[in-house]
Amino acid sequence: MISTTETAPSRGRITLRLQARDFSRDWRRYNLVANYVAEYTSYFFEHKDRAENVISSVLYELLEYMVGMSLDDSELALGLITRDGRLYFEIATSGATREGYGQHQELLADLARGDLDGLYRRMLVSESEGQGSRRSLGIAMLAHDYRAEFSTSVDRAGAVAMSASIGHDEMNP
């Protein structure tokens, strides 16, 4: 389970445990989970329709990204909480592939350089058709379009947790 250290009262908490292989077997499950969670949590925002769209989009990309780097028998833990004017998404996988983790490190380094416009444009016109490139494009899109901020932690057993946060202003047109 993902735990969050709270410094202020929180709203909109949801936690799910999912199997990575379930998404590999049926890609429609990304949409089903993202839309369900978005519909459930969007009521916490003044502009419910906009919030539902943003939450669903962010969650879909994060799920696809983390499943793509996960070992097939991994468990995913998904957490969502709103606090201090931000919406926090936390997704952890109990095991990541070496290749997936390596691509993840490269992507985080690219995002840390701060040239989101340049990175996003390069990825959009890239001739790379690999699955990892498409997943990375989704994360770059979140950083570019929703000003998402990311952090990652890894434990000794190979579990990887990724957090993304977006400001509540993204849900208010």
C-alpha positions in Angstrom: 0.0 0.0 0.0 1.2 3.5 -0.7 1.3 5.7 2.4 1.3 9.5 2.4 2.7 11.6 5.1 0.1 14.2 5.8 0.9 17.8 6.8 -2.7 19.0 6.4 -6.2 17.5 6.3 -6.7 15.6 3.0 -9.7 15.1 0.8 -10.5 12.7 -2.0 -8.4 9.7 -0.9 -8.6 6.5 -2.9 -6.3 3.4 -2.9 -6.5 0.4 -5.3 -4.4 -2.7 -5.6 -4.2 -4.2 -9.2 -2.3 -6.9 -11.0 0.0 -5.8 -13.9 -1.0 -8.8 -15.9 -4.6 -7.8 -15.9 -3.8 -4.8 -18.0 -1.6 -6.8 -20.3 -4.4 -9.2 -21.0 -7.0 -6.4 -21.9 -5.8 -2.9 -22.7 -9.4 -1.6 -22.2 -8.8 -1.9 -18.5 -6.6 1.2 -18.5 -9.6 3.2 -19.6 -12.0 1.5 -17.3 -9.9 2.1 -14.2 -8.9 5.7 -15.2 -12.5 6.6 -16.0 -13.9 5.0 -12.8 -11.5 6.7 -10.5 -11.9 10.0 -12.3 -15.7 9.9 -12.1 -15.5 9.0 -8.4 -13.0 11.8 -7.4 -14.2 14.5 -9.7 -17.0 15.5 -7.3 -14.4 17.1 -5.1 -13.9 19.9 -7.7 -16.0 22.8 -8.7 -15.7 22.1 -12.4 -16.6 18.3 -12.3 -16.5 17.6 -16.0 -13.1 19.3 -16.5 -11.7 17.6 -13.4 -13.0 14.2 -14.6 -11.2 14.6 -17.9 -7.9 15.7 -16.4 -7.9 13.0 -13.7 -8.8 10.3 -16.3 -6.1 11.5 -18.7 -3.4 11.7 -16.1 -4.3 8.4 -14.5 -4.4 6.6 -17.9 -0.9 7.7 -18.8 0.5 6.8 -15.4 -1.1 3.4 -15.4 0.1 2.6 -19.0 3.6 3.8 -18.1 3.9 1.8 -14.9 2.4 -1.4 -16.3 4.9 -1.1 -19.2 7.9 -1.1 -16.9 6.5 -3.8 -14.6 7.1 -7.5 -14.5 4.0 -9.4 -15.6 3.4 -10.9 -12.1 3.8 -7.5 -10.3 1.2 -5.9 -8.2 0.4 -2.3 -8.7 -0.8 0.0 -5.9 -2.6 3.2 -6.9 -3.2 6.0 -4.6 -4.9 9.4 -5.2 -5.3 12.2 -2.7 -5.9 15.9 -2.9 -4.2 18.2 -0.5 -2.7 21.7 -0.3 -4.1 22.8 -3.7 -2.6 19.8 -5.5 -3.8 16.4 -6.7 -1.3 13.6 -6.0 -1.2 10.4 -7.9 1.0 7.6 -6.5 1.5 4.4 -8.4 3.9 1.7 -7.3 4.9 -1.6 -8.9 6.3 -4.5 -6.8 8.8 -5.3 -9.6 10.2 -3.4 -12.6 12.1 -4.8 -15.6 15.7 -3.7 -15.9 15.0 -2.2 -19.3 11.9 -0.4 -18.1 13.7 1.0 -15.1 16.6 2.2 -17.3 14.2 4.0 -19.6 12.5 5.5 -16.6 15.8 6.9 -15.3 16.5 8.5 -18.7 13.0 10.0 -18.9 13.4 11.5 -15.4 16.7 13.0 -16.3 15.2 14.5 -19.5 12.3 16.0 -17.5 14.7 17.4 -14.8 16.6 19.4 -17.5 13.5 21.6 -17.6 13.1 22.1 -21.4 9.6 20.6 -21.5 8.7 22.3 -24.8 11.9 21.0 -26.5 11.6 17.5 -25.1 7.9 17.2 -26.0 8.5 18.4 -29.5 11.5 16.0 -30.0 9.4 13.1 -28.8 6.4 14.0 -31.0 8.6 14.0 -34.2 10.8 11.1 -33.1 10.9 8.2 -35.5 11.2 5.8 -32.6 8.2 3.6 -32.6 9.2 1.5 -29.6 6.6 0.8 -26.9 8.8 2.5 -24.3 9.0 5.7 -26.4 5.2 5.9 -26.6 4.9 5.5 -22.8 7.5 8.2 -22.2 5.7 10.5 -24.6 2.6 10.2 -22.4 4.6 11.2 -19.3 6.2 14.1 -21.2 2.7 15.2 -22.3 1.6 15.2 -18.6 4.5 17.4 -17.7 4.0 19.7 -20.7 0.2 20.0 -20.9 -0.7 19.7 -17.2 2.5 20.9 -15.6 2.7 17.7 -13.7 5.6 17.2 -11.3 7.1 13.8 -10.7 9.2 12.0 -8.1 10.3 8.4 -7.9 11.6 6.0 -5.2 13.1 2.5 -5.5 13.5 0.0 -2.7 16.1 -2.7 -2.5 13.7 -5.4 -3.6 13.1 -3.6 -6.9 9.8 -2.0 -6.2 9.4 1.4 -7.9 7.0 4.1 -6.8 6.2 7.1 -9.0 4.3 10.1 -7.8 2.8 12.8 -10.0 1.1 15.9 -8.8 -0.9 18.6 -10.6 -2.3 21.8 -9.3 -6.1 22.2 -8.7 -5.9 25.1 -11.2 -5.7 22.5 -14.0 -9.2 21.4 -13.1 -10.6 24.9 -13.3 -10.8 26.5 -16.7 
